[in-house]
Amino acid sequence: MTNGKAWGPYLLTVVGAAFGLGAIAMGLPAWAGSLIVACSVLAGAVLRLIVPGEGDNLLAVRSRRTDAVISGVLGVALGVVAVSVAVQWIMGRQ
């Protein structure tokens, strides 16, 4: 059986993505929802490195470090896109 802690980073990422998409659906600007998703992916990457996963190697196809690096790069890329869209949105409103 797998340890419950091993699912924590993935659940955080999924809940954060759902919250970000829900915020966009509720009327927040797209850059704000994207920033929420980016922060949740980055937090999931950090948790993936920090939380020990004794049972997470049963079906592992990549290492924990590789998983965290890929998630971190994705989170940073999403954050950069969200901030660049936010800057354009703010500059367009003036």
C-alpha positions as CSV (number, residue, x, y, z in Angstrom):
1,M,0.0,0.0,0.0
2,T,1.2,3.5,-0.7
3,N,1.7,6.1,2.0
4,G,-0.9,8.9,2.2
5,K,1.8,11.6,2.3
6,A,3.0,10.7,-1.2
7,W,-0.2,12.0,-2.7
8,G,0.1,15.4,-0.9
9,P,2.0,17.3,-3.6
10,Y,-0.3,16.0,-6.4
11,L,-3.4,16.8,-4.5
12,L,-2.2,20.3,-3.8
13,T,-1.5,20.8,-7.5
14,V,-4.9,19.5,-8.6
15,V,-6.8,21.5,-5.9
16,G,-4.8,24.7,-6.8
17,A,-5.4,24.2,-10.5
18,A,-9.1,23.8,-9.8
19,F,-9.2,26.8,-7.6
20,G,-7.4,28.9,-10.2
21,L,-9.7,27.8,-13.0
22,G,-12.7,28.4,-10.7
23,A,-11.4,31.9,-10.0
24,I,-11.3,32.6,-13.7
25,A,-14.8,31.2,-14.1
26,M,-16.0,33.5,-11.3
27,G,-14.8,36.6,-13.1
28,L,-11.2,37.1,-12.1
29,P,-8.8,38.1,-14.8
30,A,-7.1,35.2,-16.6
31,W,-3.7,36.2,-15.3
32,A,-4.8,36.0,-11.7
33,G,-6.1,32.5,-12.1
34,S,-3.0,31.5,-14.0
35,L,-0.8,32.9,-11.1
36,I,-2.8,30.8,-8.6
37,V,-2.2,27.7,-10.7
38,A,1.5,28.5,-11.1
39,C,1.9,29.0,-7.3
40,S,0.2,25.7,-6.6
41,V,2.4,23.8,-9.1
42,L,5.5,25.4,-7.5
43,A,4.3,24.5,-4.0
44,G,3.7,21.0,-5.2
45,A,7.2,20.8,-6.5
46,V,8.6,22.0,-3.2
47,L,6.5,19.5,-1.3
48,R,7.6,16.7,-3.7
49,L,11.2,17.4,-2.6
50,I,10.5,17.8,1.1
51,V,7.9,15.2,1.9
52,P,9.4,11.7,2.3
53,G,7.6,9.1,0.3
54,E,8.4,5.6,1.4
55,G,5.7,4.0,-0.6
56,D,5.8,6.2,-3.7
57,N,8.2,4.0,-5.6
58,L,5.8,1.2,-6.3
59,L,4.8,2.6,-9.7
60,A,7.5,5.2,-10.1
61,V,8.8,5.8,-13.6
62,R,10.9,8.8,-12.7
63,S,12.7,9.9,-9.6
64,R,11.4,12.4,-7.1
65,R,14.0,14.9,-8.0
66,T,13.1,14.7,-11.7
67,D,9.5,15.1,-10.9
68,A,10.2,18.2,-8.7
69,V,12.4,19.8,-11.4
70,I,9.8,19.2,-14.1
71,S,7.1,20.6,-11.9
72,G,9.2,23.6,-10.9
73,V,10.1,24.5,-14.5
74,L,6.4,24.2,-15.4
75,G,5.4,26.4,-12.4
76,V,8.0,29.1,-13.3
77,A,6.9,29.1,-16.9
78,L,3.3,29.5,-15.9
79,G,4.2,32.3,-13.5
80,V,6.3,34.2,-16.1
81,V,3.4,34.0,-18.6
82,A,0.9,35.1,-16.0
83,V,3.0,38.1,-14.9
84,S,3.7,39.1,-18.5
85,V,0.0,39.0,-19.3
86,A,-0.7,40.9,-16.0
87,V,1.8,43.7,-17.0
88,Q,0.1,44.0,-20.4
89,W,-3.3,44.1,-18.8
90,I,-2.3,46.8,-16.3
91,M,-0.5,48.9,-19.0
92,G,-3.6,48.6,-21.3
93,R,-5.9,49.9,-18.6
94,Q,-4.0,53.2,-18.0
